[in-house]
């Protein structure tokens, strides 16, 4: 069996390319994306859901919980990178890419702190999966999932990590070490849902 990493659905700030505050909820499109992802993943009969406690991830996880009857376990370690004072700023007002900054923005996390937390998130997810009799779905955020997969998963030669993961993209890794990636950034469930990317 495997672990599925699911990015949250779209928010209005994703679409507008604005650095998101922690309390940003899903948009109507994001709710539709979450419902489509939930229908797809429920058919795989997961046995547990682990989620970031940020509203956009929580709402995405809630759609899967409604489709499966499973409870959602929330963990703040799965939150998106904290960009502190940059949150709420439009991307086009910045003359740098905040996702690449090494230092911590005011009130936020440095790259090193974020990567340490991503490692912790990976460890918690894989440890939980080792106690389960079946599929685990982990609902988190684009940068967190990207960092976890990039730094901790085993990548076969025929797959590569895209620069960004789409909203409600599904990425699958084996439950056993070395946690080989089986698929990445898969959005087949969005064929009938208009989707937009975006980070953080």
PyMOL commands that place a pseudoatom at each C-alpha (Angstrom):
pseudoatom trace, name=CA, resn=UNK, resi=1, chain=A, elem=C, hetatm=0, pos=[0.000, 0.000, 0.000]
pseudoatom trace, name=CA, resn=UNK, resi=2, chain=A, elem=C, hetatm=0, pos=[0.962, 3.631, -0.288]
pseudoatom trace, name=CA, resn=UNK, resi=3, chain=A, elem=C, hetatm=0, pos=[0.768, 7.168, 1.058]
pseudoatom trace, name=CA, resn=UNK, resi=4, chain=A, elem=C, hetatm=0, pos=[-1.087, 9.785, -0.972]
pseudoatom trace, name=CA, resn=UNK, resi=5, chain=A, elem=C, hetatm=0, pos=[-0.076, 13.430, -0.575]
pseudoatom trace, name=CA, resn=UNK, resi=6, chain=A, elem=C, hetatm=0, pos=[-2.913, 15.770, -1.550]
pseudoatom trace, name=CA, resn=UNK, resi=7, chain=A, elem=C, hetatm=0, pos=[-2.493, 19.498, -1.994]
pseudoatom trace, name=CA, resn=UNK, resi=8, chain=A, elem=C, hetatm=0, pos=[-5.432, 21.646, -0.868]
pseudoatom trace, name=CA, resn=UNK, resi=9, chain=A, elem=C, hetatm=0, pos=[-7.953, 23.120, -3.314]
pseudoatom trace, name=CA, resn=UNK, resi=10, chain=A, elem=C, hetatm=0, pos=[-7.722, 26.549, -4.854]
pseudoatom trace, name=CA, resn=UNK, resi=11, chain=A, elem=C, hetatm=0, pos=[-8.326, 29.752, -2.893]
pseudoatom trace, name=CA, resn=UNK, resi=12, chain=A, elem=C, hetatm=0, pos=[-9.207, 33.176, -4.215]
pseudoatom trace, name=CA, resn=UNK, resi=13, chain=A, elem=C, hetatm=0, pos=[-5.717, 34.324, -3.223]
pseudoatom trace, name=CA, resn=UNK, resi=14, chain=A, elem=C, hetatm=0, pos=[-4.105, 31.456, -5.166]
pseudoatom trace, name=CA, resn=UNK, resi=15, chain=A, elem=C, hetatm=0, pos=[-5.916, 32.646, -8.256]
pseudoatom trace, name=CA, resn=UNK, resi=16, chain=A, elem=C, hetatm=0, pos=[-5.009, 36.287, -7.605]
pseudoatom trace, name=CA, resn=UNK, resi=17, chain=A, elem=C, hetatm=0, pos=[-1.347, 35.423, -6.900]
pseudoatom trace, name=CA, resn=UNK, resi=18, chain=A, elem=C, hetatm=0, pos=[-1.320, 36.857, -3.389]
pseudoatom trace, name=CA, resn=UNK, resi=19, chain=A, elem=C, hetatm=0, pos=[0.783, 35.470, -0.550]
pseudoatom trace, name=CA, resn=UNK, resi=20, chain=A, elem=C, hetatm=0, pos=[-1.803, 33.800, 1.642]
pseudoatom trace, name=CA, resn=UNK, resi=21, chain=A, elem=C, hetatm=0, pos=[-2.549, 34.539, 5.290]
pseudoatom trace, name=CA, resn=UNK, resi=22, chain=A, elem=C, hetatm=0, pos=[-2.928, 31.466, 7.454]
pseudoatom trace, name=CA, resn=UNK, resi=23, chain=A, elem=C, hetatm=0, pos=[-6.738, 31.728, 7.652]
pseudoatom trace, name=CA, resn=UNK, resi=24, chain=A, elem=C, hetatm=0, pos=[-7.406, 31.745, 3.890]
pseudoatom trace, name=CA, resn=UNK, resi=25, chain=A, elem=C, hetatm=0, pos=[-10.366, 29.452, 3.002]
pseudoatom trace, name=CA, resn=UNK, resi=26, chain=A, elem=C, hetatm=0, pos=[-11.115, 27.629, -0.238]
pseudoatom trace, name=CA, resn=UNK, resi=27, chain=A, elem=C, hetatm=0, pos=[-12.894, 29.439, -3.048]
pseudoatom trace, name=CA, resn=UNK, resi=28, chain=A, elem=C, hetatm=0, pos=[-15.995, 28.004, -4.719]
pseudoatom trace, name=CA, resn=UNK, resi=29, chain=A, elem=C, hetatm=0, pos=[-13.701, 26.486, -7.355]
pseudoatom trace, name=CA, resn=UNK, resi=30, chain=A, elem=C, hetatm=0, pos=[-11.489, 25.087, -4.622]
pseudoatom trace, name=CA, resn=UNK, resi=31, chain=A, elem=C, hetatm=0, pos=[-14.467, 23.439, -2.939]
pseudoatom trace, name=CA, resn=UNK, resi=32, chain=A, elem=C, hetatm=0, pos=[-15.408, 21.858, -6.274]
pseudoatom trace, name=CA, resn=UNK, resi=33, chain=A, elem=C, hetatm=0, pos=[-11.843, 20.632, -6.699]
pseudoatom trace, name=CA, resn=UNK, resi=34, chain=A, elem=C, hetatm=0, pos=[-11.851, 19.187, -3.189]
pseudoatom trace, name=CA, resn=UNK, resi=35, chain=A, elem=C, hetatm=0, pos=[-15.113, 17.361, -3.884]
pseudoatom trace, name=CA, resn=UNK, resi=36, chain=A, elem=C, hetatm=0, pos=[-13.696, 15.913, -7.107]
pseudoatom trace, name=CA, resn=UNK, resi=37, chain=A, elem=C, hetatm=0, pos=[-10.536, 14.775, -5.348]
pseudoatom trace, name=CA, resn=UNK, resi=38, chain=A, elem=C, hetatm=0, pos=[-12.584, 13.283, -2.527]
pseudoatom trace, name=CA, resn=UNK, resi=39, chain=A, elem=C, hetatm=0, pos=[-14.699, 11.246, -4.932]
pseudoatom trace, name=CA, resn=UNK, resi=40, chain=A, elem=C, hetatm=0, pos=[-11.556, 9.923, -6.605]
pseudoatom trace, name=CA, resn=UNK, resi=41, chain=A, elem=C, hetatm=0, pos=[-9.716, 9.061, -3.410]
pseudoatom trace, name=CA, resn=UNK, resi=42, chain=A, elem=C, hetatm=0, pos=[-12.724, 7.621, -1.591]
pseudoatom trace, name=CA, resn=UNK, resi=43, chain=A, elem=C, hetatm=0, pos=[-12.875, 4.938, -4.283]
pseudoatom trace, name=CA, resn=UNK, resi=44, chain=A, elem=C, hetatm=0, pos=[-9.391, 3.838, -3.191]
pseudoatom trace, name=CA, resn=UNK, resi=45, chain=A, elem=C, hetatm=0, pos=[-10.730, 3.111, 0.311]
pseudoatom trace, name=CA, resn=UNK, resi=46, chain=A, elem=C, hetatm=0, pos=[-8.238, 4.985, 2.493]
pseudoatom trace, name=CA, resn=UNK, resi=47, chain=A, elem=C, hetatm=0, pos=[-8.125, 4.081, 6.158]
pseudoatom trace, name=CA, resn=UNK, resi=48, chain=A, elem=C, hetatm=0, pos=[-6.871, 7.383, 7.601]
pseudoatom trace, name=CA, resn=UNK, resi=49, chain=A, elem=C, hetatm=0, pos=[-6.651, 11.109, 6.820]
pseudoatom trace, name=CA, resn=UNK, resi=50, chain=A, elem=C, hetatm=0, pos=[-3.897, 13.343, 8.191]
pseudoatom trace, name=CA, resn=UNK, resi=51, chain=A, elem=C, hetatm=0, pos=[-4.171, 17.070, 7.496]
pseudoatom trace, name=CA, resn=UNK, resi=52, chain=A, elem=C, hetatm=0, pos=[-2.693, 20.484, 8.078]
pseudoatom trace, name=CA, resn=UNK, resi=53, chain=A, elem=C, hetatm=0, pos=[-4.901, 22.509, 10.407]
pseudoatom trace, name=CA, resn=UNK, resi=54, chain=A, elem=C, hetatm=0, pos=[-4.955, 25.568, 8.103]
pseudoatom trace, name=CA, resn=UNK, resi=55, chain=A, elem=C, hetatm=0, pos=[-8.497, 26.242, 6.809]
pseudoatom trace, name=CA, resn=UNK, resi=56, chain=A, elem=C, hetatm=0, pos=[-7.757, 25.572, 3.139]
pseudoatom trace, name=CA, resn=UNK, resi=57, chain=A, elem=C, hetatm=0, pos=[-6.279, 22.156, 3.959]
pseudoatom trace, name=CA, resn=UNK, resi=58, chain=A, elem=C, hetatm=0, pos=[-8.902, 21.435, 6.608]
pseudoatom trace, name=CA, resn=UNK, resi=59, chain=A, elem=C, hetatm=0, pos=[-11.723, 22.083, 4.123]
pseudoatom trace, name=CA, resn=UNK, resi=60, chain=A, elem=C, hetatm=0, pos=[-10.067, 19.842, 1.549]
pseudoatom trace, name=CA, resn=UNK, resi=61, chain=A, elem=C, hetatm=0, pos=[-9.671, 17.081, 4.122]
pseudoatom trace, name=CA, resn=UNK, resi=62, chain=A, elem=C, hetatm=0, pos=[-13.282, 17.568, 5.254]
pseudoatom trace, name=CA, resn=UNK, resi=63, chain=A, elem=C, hetatm=0, pos=[-14.513, 16.755, 1.742]
pseudoatom trace, name=CA, resn=UNK, resi=64, chain=A, elem=C, hetatm=0, pos=[-12.649, 13.449, 1.860]
pseudoatom trace, name=CA, resn=UNK, resi=65, chain=A, elem=C, hetatm=0, pos=[-13.884, 12.780, 5.385]
pseudoatom trace, name=CA, resn=UNK, resi=66, chain=A, elem=C, hetatm=0, pos=[-17.469, 13.305, 4.219]
pseudoatom trace, name=CA, resn=UNK, resi=67, chain=A, elem=C, hetatm=0, pos=[-16.941, 10.915, 1.306]
pseudoatom trace, name=CA, resn=UNK, resi=68, chain=A, elem=C, hetatm=0, pos=[-15.328, 8.186, 3.413]
pseudoatom trace, name=CA, resn=UNK, resi=69, chain=A, elem=C, hetatm=0, pos=[-16.726, 8.582, 6.927]
pseudoatom trace, name=CA, resn=UNK, resi=70, chain=A, elem=C, hetatm=0, pos=[-13.178, 8.791, 8.276]
pseudoatom trace, name=CA, resn=UNK, resi=71, chain=A, elem=C, hetatm=0, pos=[-12.125, 11.275, 10.963]
pseudoatom trace, name=CA, resn=UNK, resi=72, chain=A, elem=C, hetatm=0, pos=[-9.443, 13.830, 10.161]
pseudoatom trace, name=CA, resn=UNK, resi=73, chain=A, elem=C, hetatm=0, pos=[-6.290, 13.922, 12.267]
pseudoatom trace, name=CA, resn=UNK, resi=74, chain=A, elem=C, hetatm=0, pos=[-4.860, 17.450, 12.203]
pseudoatom trace, name=CA, resn=UNK, resi=75, chain=A, elem=C, hetatm=0, pos=[-1.207, 18.300, 12.703]
pseudoatom trace, name=CA, resn=UNK, resi=76, chain=A, elem=C, hetatm=0, pos=[0.252, 21.809, 12.606]
pseudoatom trace, name=CA, resn=UNK, resi=77, chain=A, elem=C, hetatm=0, pos=[3.575, 20.437, 11.352]
pseudoatom trace, name=CA, resn=UNK, resi=78, chain=A, elem=C, hetatm=0, pos=[1.855, 20.046, 7.950]
pseudoatom trace, name=CA, resn=UNK, resi=79, chain=A, elem=C, hetatm=0, pos=[1.221, 23.791, 7.622]
pseudoatom trace, name=CA, resn=UNK, resi=80, chain=A, elem=C, hetatm=0, pos=[2.568, 25.804, 4.709]
pseudoatom trace, name=CA, resn=UNK, resi=81, chain=A, elem=C, hetatm=0, pos=[5.810, 27.752, 5.126]
pseudoatom trace, name=CA, resn=UNK, resi=82, chain=A, elem=C, hetatm=0, pos=[5.205, 30.801, 7.284]
pseudoatom trace, name=CA, resn=UNK, resi=83, chain=A, elem=C, hetatm=0, pos=[6.009, 33.918, 5.258]
pseudoatom trace, name=CA, resn=UNK, resi=84, chain=A, elem=C, hetatm=0, pos=[5.223, 36.255, 8.147]
pseudoatom trace, name=CA, resn=UNK, resi=85, chain=A, elem=C, hetatm=0, pos=[4.880, 39.892, 7.148]
pseudoatom trace, name=CA, resn=UNK, resi=86, chain=A, elem=C, hetatm=0, pos=[4.891, 38.985, 3.449]
pseudoatom trace, name=CA, resn=UNK, resi=87, chain=A, elem=C, hetatm=0, pos=[1.487, 37.317, 3.747]
pseudoatom trace, name=CA, resn=UNK, resi=88, chain=A, elem=C, hetatm=0, pos=[-1.189, 39.391, 2.060]
pseudoatom trace, name=CA, resn=UNK, resi=89, chain=A, elem=C, hetatm=0, pos=[1.282, 40.866, -0.451]
pseudoatom trace, name=CA, resn=UNK, resi=90, chain=A, elem=C, hetatm=0, pos=[0.607, 40.402, -4.197]
pseudoatom trace, name=CA, resn=UNK, resi=91, chain=A, elem=C, hetatm=0, pos=[3.410, 38.488, -5.879]
pseudoatom trace, name=CA, resn=UNK, resi=92, chain=A, elem=C, hetatm=0, pos=[3.818, 41.194, -8.521]
pseudoatom trace, name=CA, resn=UNK, resi=93, chain=A, elem=C, hetatm=0, pos=[4.729, 43.765, -5.837]
pseudoatom trace, name=CA, resn=UNK, resi=94, chain=A, elem=C, hetatm=0, pos=[7.778, 41.713, -4.835]
pseudoatom trace, name=CA, resn=UNK, resi=95, chain=A, elem=C, hetatm=0, pos=[11.081, 41.958, -6.709]
pseudoatom trace, name=CA, resn=UNK, resi=96, chain=A, elem=C, hetatm=0, pos=[12.160, 38.476, -5.566]
pseudoatom trace, name=CA, resn=UNK, resi=97, chain=A, elem=C, hetatm=0, pos=[10.717, 34.992, -5.239]
pseudoatom trace, name=CA, resn=UNK, resi=98, chain=A, elem=C, hetatm=0, pos=[9.838, 34.560, -1.562]
pseudoatom trace, name=CA, resn=UNK, resi=99, chain=A, elem=C, hetatm=0, pos=[9.740, 30.782, -1.920]
pseudoatom trace, name=CA, resn=UNK, resi=100, chain=A, elem=C, hetatm=0, pos=[13.487, 30.850, -2.637]
pseudoatom trace, name=CA, resn=UNK, resi=101, chain=A, elem=C, hetatm=0, pos=[14.526, 33.184, 0.203]
pseudoatom trace, name=CA, resn=UNK, resi=102, chain=A, elem=C, hetatm=0, pos=[16.907, 31.600, 2.687]
pseudoatom trace, name=CA, resn=UNK, resi=103, chain=A, elem=C, hetatm=0, pos=[16.379, 34.041, 5.525]
pseudoatom trace, name=CA, resn=UNK, resi=104, chain=A, elem=C, hetatm=0, pos=[13.193, 34.283, 7.529]
pseudoatom trace, name=CA, resn=UNK, resi=105, chain=A, elem=C, hetatm=0, pos=[10.857, 37.122, 6.586]
pseudoatom trace, name=CA, resn=UNK, resi=106, chain=A, elem=C, hetatm=0, pos=[9.731, 39.208, 9.539]
pseudoatom trace, name=CA, resn=UNK, resi=107, chain=A, elem=C, hetatm=0, pos=[7.651, 36.952, 11.759]
pseudoatom trace, name=CA, resn=UNK, resi=108, chain=A, elem=C, hetatm=0, pos=[8.171, 33.950, 9.469]
pseudoatom trace, name=CA, resn=UNK, resi=109, chain=A, elem=C, hetatm=0, pos=[10.315, 30.863, 8.869]
pseudoatom trace, name=CA, resn=UNK, resi=110, chain=A, elem=C, hetatm=0, pos=[13.742, 30.607, 7.302]
pseudoatom trace, name=CA, resn=UNK, resi=111, chain=A, elem=C, hetatm=0, pos=[14.319, 28.039, 4.579]
pseudoatom trace, name=CA, resn=UNK, resi=112, chain=A, elem=C, hetatm=0, pos=[16.262, 25.882, 7.044]
pseudoatom trace, name=CA, resn=UNK, resi=113, chain=A, elem=C, hetatm=0, pos=[13.444, 26.010, 9.588]
pseudoatom trace, name=CA, resn=UNK, resi=114, chain=A, elem=C, hetatm=0, pos=[10.904, 25.154, 6.917]
pseudoatom trace, name=CA, resn=UNK, resi=115, chain=A, elem=C, hetatm=0, pos=[12.928, 22.212, 5.617]
pseudoatom trace, name=CA, resn=UNK, resi=116, chain=A, elem=C, hetatm=0, pos=[13.353, 20.911, 9.150]
pseudoatom trace, name=CA, resn=UNK, resi=117, chain=A, elem=C, hetatm=0, pos=[9.597, 21.021, 9.616]
pseudoatom trace, name=CA, resn=UNK, resi=118, chain=A, elem=C, hetatm=0, pos=[9.017, 19.342, 6.250]
pseudoatom trace, name=CA, resn=UNK, resi=119, chain=A, elem=C, hetatm=0, pos=[11.300, 16.533, 7.414]
pseudoatom trace, name=CA, resn=UNK, resi=120, chain=A, elem=C, hetatm=0, pos=[9.261, 16.272, 10.597]
pseudoatom trace, name=CA, resn=UNK, resi=121, chain=A, elem=C, hetatm=0, pos=[6.035, 16.156, 8.562]
pseudoatom trace, name=CA, resn=UNK, resi=122, chain=A, elem=C, hetatm=0, pos=[7.459, 13.386, 6.392]
pseudoatom trace, name=CA, resn=UNK, resi=123, chain=A, elem=C, hetatm=0, pos=[8.548, 11.407, 9.445]
pseudoatom trace, name=CA, resn=UNK, resi=124, chain=A, elem=C, hetatm=0, pos=[5.154, 11.732, 11.095]
pseudoatom trace, name=CA, resn=UNK, resi=125, chain=A, elem=C, hetatm=0, pos=[3.294, 10.676, 7.958]
pseudoatom trace, name=CA, resn=UNK, resi=126, chain=A, elem=C, hetatm=0, pos=[5.480, 7.643, 7.322]
pseudoatom trace, name=CA, resn=UNK, resi=127, chain=A, elem=C, hetatm=0, pos=[5.386, 6.653, 10.991]
pseudoatom trace, name=CA, resn=UNK, resi=128, chain=A, elem=C, hetatm=0, pos=[1.586, 6.857, 11.040]
pseudoatom trace, name=CA, resn=UNK, resi=129, chain=A, elem=C, hetatm=0, pos=[1.328, 4.841, 7.844]
pseudoatom trace, name=CA, resn=UNK, resi=130, chain=A, elem=C, hetatm=0, pos=[3.441, 2.089, 9.414]
pseudoatom trace, name=CA, resn=UNK, resi=131, chain=A, elem=C, hetatm=0, pos=[0.705, 1.585, 12.035]
pseudoatom trace, name=CA, resn=UNK, resi=132, chain=A, elem=C, hetatm=0, pos=[-2.159, 1.372, 9.533]
pseudoatom trace, name=CA, resn=UNK, resi=133, chain=A, elem=C, hetatm=0, pos=[-3.639, -1.562, 7.606]
pseudoatom trace, name=CA, resn=UNK, resi=134, chain=A, elem=C, hetatm=0, pos=[-4.157, 0.469, 4.439]
pseudoatom trace, name=CA, resn=UNK, resi=135, chain=A, elem=C, hetatm=0, pos=[-3.927, 3.728, 2.532]
pseudoatom trace, name=CA, resn=UNK, resi=136, chain=A, elem=C, hetatm=0, pos=[-3.084, 7.018, 4.263]
pseudoatom trace, name=CA, resn=UNK, resi=137, chain=A, elem=C, hetatm=0, pos=[-4.032, 10.375, 2.702]
pseudoatom trace, name=CA, resn=UNK, resi=138, chain=A, elem=C, hetatm=0, pos=[-2.003, 13.393, 3.837]
pseudoatom trace, name=CA, resn=UNK, resi=139, chain=A, elem=C, hetatm=0, pos=[-3.559, 16.782, 3.036]
pseudoatom trace, name=CA, resn=UNK, resi=140, chain=A, elem=C, hetatm=0, pos=[-1.116, 19.662, 3.021]
pseudoatom trace, name=CA, resn=UNK, resi=141, chain=A, elem=C, hetatm=0, pos=[0.236, 22.583, 0.975]
pseudoatom trace, name=CA, resn=UNK, resi=142, chain=A, elem=C, hetatm=0, pos=[2.171, 23.033, -2.225]
pseudoatom trace, name=CA, resn=UNK, resi=143, chain=A, elem=C, hetatm=0, pos=[5.526, 24.064, -0.799]
pseudoatom trace, name=CA, resn=UNK, resi=144, chain=A, elem=C, hetatm=0, pos=[5.415, 21.609, 2.102]
pseudoatom trace, name=CA, resn=UNK, resi=145, chain=A, elem=C, hetatm=0, pos=[4.576, 18.633, -0.117]
pseudoatom trace, name=CA, resn=UNK, resi=146, chain=A, elem=C, hetatm=0, pos=[7.143, 19.751, -2.699]
pseudoatom trace, name=CA, resn=UNK, resi=147, chain=A, elem=C, hetatm=0, pos=[9.891, 19.990, -0.075]
pseudoatom trace, name=CA, resn=UNK, resi=148, chain=A, elem=C, hetatm=0, pos=[8.969, 16.654, 1.490]
pseudoatom trace, name=CA, resn=UNK, resi=149, chain=A, elem=C, hetatm=0, pos=[8.956, 14.821, -1.834]
pseudoatom trace, name=CA, resn=UNK, resi=150, chain=A, elem=C, hetatm=0, pos=[12.079, 16.533, -3.124]
pseudoatom trace, name=CA, resn=UNK, resi=151, chain=A, elem=C, hetatm=0, pos=[14.190, 15.864, -0.056]
pseudoatom trace, name=CA, resn=UNK, resi=152, chain=A, elem=C, hetatm=0, pos=[12.860, 12.598, 1.347]
pseudoatom trace, name=CA, resn=UNK, resi=153, chain=A, elem=C, hetatm=0, pos=[11.282, 10.455, -1.388]
pseudoatom trace, name=CA, resn=UNK, resi=154, chain=A, elem=C, hetatm=0, pos=[13.113, 8.130, -3.759]
pseudoatom trace, name=CA, resn=UNK, resi=155, chain=A, elem=C, hetatm=0, pos=[12.682, 9.244, -7.371]
pseudoatom trace, name=CA, resn=UNK, resi=156, chain=A, elem=C, hetatm=0, pos=[12.742, 6.670, -10.174]
pseudoatom trace, name=CA, resn=UNK, resi=157, chain=A, elem=C, hetatm=0, pos=[14.422, 7.755, -13.384]
pseudoatom trace, name=CA, resn=UNK, resi=158, chain=A, elem=C, hetatm=0, pos=[11.172, 8.132, -15.342]
pseudoatom trace, name=CA, resn=UNK, resi=159, chain=A, elem=C, hetatm=0, pos=[9.609, 10.651, -12.940]
pseudoatom trace, name=CA, resn=UNK, resi=160, chain=A, elem=C, hetatm=0, pos=[10.569, 14.187, -11.986]
pseudoatom trace, name=CA, resn=UNK, resi=161, chain=A, elem=C, hetatm=0, pos=[9.177, 16.768, -9.591]
pseudoatom trace, name=CA, resn=UNK, resi=162, chain=A, elem=C, hetatm=0, pos=[7.524, 19.753, -11.306]
pseudoatom trace, name=CA, resn=UNK, resi=163, chain=A, elem=C, hetatm=0, pos=[8.318, 23.275, -10.166]
pseudoatom trace, name=CA, resn=UNK, resi=164, chain=A, elem=C, hetatm=0, pos=[4.833, 23.602, -8.663]
pseudoatom trace, name=CA, resn=UNK, resi=165, chain=A, elem=C, hetatm=0, pos=[2.109, 21.209, -7.639]
pseudoatom trace, name=CA, resn=UNK, resi=166, chain=A, elem=C, hetatm=0, pos=[-1.416, 21.971, -8.837]
pseudoatom trace, name=CA, resn=UNK, resi=167, chain=A, elem=C, hetatm=0, pos=[-4.343, 22.472, -6.489]
pseudoatom trace, name=CA, resn=UNK, resi=168, chain=A, elem=C, hetatm=0, pos=[-5.626, 19.065, -5.307]
pseudoatom trace, name=CA, resn=UNK, resi=169, chain=A, elem=C, hetatm=0, pos=[-2.762, 17.347, -7.121]
pseudoatom trace, name=CA, resn=UNK, resi=170, chain=A, elem=C, hetatm=0, pos=[-2.211, 13.794, -5.877]
pseudoatom trace, name=CA, resn=UNK, resi=171, chain=A, elem=C, hetatm=0, pos=[1.316, 12.472, -5.389]
pseudoatom trace, name=CA, resn=UNK, resi=172, chain=A, elem=C, hetatm=0, pos=[1.815, 8.843, -4.344]
pseudoatom trace, name=CA, resn=UNK, resi=173, chain=A, elem=C, hetatm=0, pos=[4.750, 7.165, -2.614]
pseudoatom trace, name=CA, resn=UNK, resi=174, chain=A, elem=C, hetatm=0, pos=[5.244, 3.648, -1.379]
pseudoatom trace, name=CA, resn=UNK, resi=175, chain=A, elem=C, hetatm=0, pos=[4.643, 3.063, 2.314]
pseudoatom trace, name=CA, resn=UNK, resi=176, chain=A, elem=C, hetatm=0, pos=[7.896, 1.161, 2.699]
pseudoatom trace, name=CA, resn=UNK, resi=177, chain=A, elem=C, hetatm=0, pos=[11.367, 2.665, 2.568]
pseudoatom trace, name=CA, resn=UNK, resi=178, chain=A, elem=C, hetatm=0, pos=[12.842, 4.133, 0.428]
pseudoatom trace, name=CA, resn=UNK, resi=179, chain=A, elem=C, hetatm=0, pos=[9.331, 5.563, -0.199]
pseudoatom trace, name=CA, resn=UNK, resi=180, chain=A, elem=C, hetatm=0, pos=[9.535, 5.468, -3.969]
pseudoatom trace, name=CA, resn=UNK, resi=181, chain=A, elem=C, hetatm=0, pos=[7.418, 7.955, -5.910]
pseudoatom trace, name=CA, resn=UNK, resi=182, chain=A, elem=C, hetatm=0, pos=[4.784, 6.198, -8.011]
pseudoatom trace, name=CA, resn=UNK, resi=183, chain=A, elem=C, hetatm=0, pos=[3.046, 9.288, -9.367]
pseudoatom trace, name=CA, resn=UNK, resi=184, chain=A, elem=C, hetatm=0, pos=[3.325, 13.017, -8.898]
pseudoatom trace, name=CA, resn=UNK, resi=185, chain=A, elem=C, hetatm=0, pos=[1.100, 16.053, -9.478]
pseudoatom trace, name=CA, resn=UNK, resi=186, chain=A, elem=C, hetatm=0, pos=[-1.783, 13.950, -10.815]
pseudoatom trace, name=CA, resn=UNK, resi=187, chain=A, elem=C, hetatm=0, pos=[-5.023, 15.862, -11.402]
pseudoatom trace, name=CA, resn=UNK, resi=188, chain=A, elem=C, hetatm=0, pos=[-7.102, 13.453, -13.486]
pseudoatom trace, name=CA, resn=UNK, resi=189, chain=A, elem=C, hetatm=0, pos=[-10.046, 14.141, -11.179]
pseudoatom trace, name=CA, resn=UNK, resi=190, chain=A, elem=C, hetatm=0, pos=[-10.089, 17.762, -12.355]
pseudoatom trace, name=CA, resn=UNK, resi=191, chain=A, elem=C, hetatm=0, pos=[-10.986, 16.984, -15.971]
pseudoatom trace, name=CA, resn=UNK, resi=192, chain=A, elem=C, hetatm=0, pos=[-14.400, 18.533, -15.362]
pseudoatom trace, name=CA, resn=UNK, resi=193, chain=A, elem=C, hetatm=0, pos=[-13.265, 21.233, -12.943]
pseudoatom trace, name=CA, resn=UNK, resi=194, chain=A, elem=C, hetatm=0, pos=[-11.514, 24.403, -14.085]
pseudoatom trace, name=CA, resn=UNK, resi=195, chain=A, elem=C, hetatm=0, pos=[-8.214, 24.551, -12.175]
pseudoatom trace, name=CA, resn=UNK, resi=196, chain=A, elem=C, hetatm=0, pos=[-5.531, 27.120, -11.510]
pseudoatom trace, name=CA, resn=UNK, resi=197, chain=A, elem=C, hetatm=0, pos=[-2.137, 26.625, -9.935]
pseudoatom trace, name=CA, resn=UNK, resi=198, chain=A, elem=C, hetatm=0, pos=[-0.326, 28.830, -7.470]
pseudoatom trace, name=CA, resn=UNK, resi=199, chain=A, elem=C, hetatm=0, pos=[2.023, 28.469, -4.568]
pseudoatom trace, name=CA, resn=UNK, resi=200, chain=A, elem=C, hetatm=0, pos=[1.849, 28.799, -0.805]
for i in range(1, 200): cmd.bond("trace and resi %d" % i, "trace and resi %d" % (i + 1))
show_as sticks, trace
zoom trace
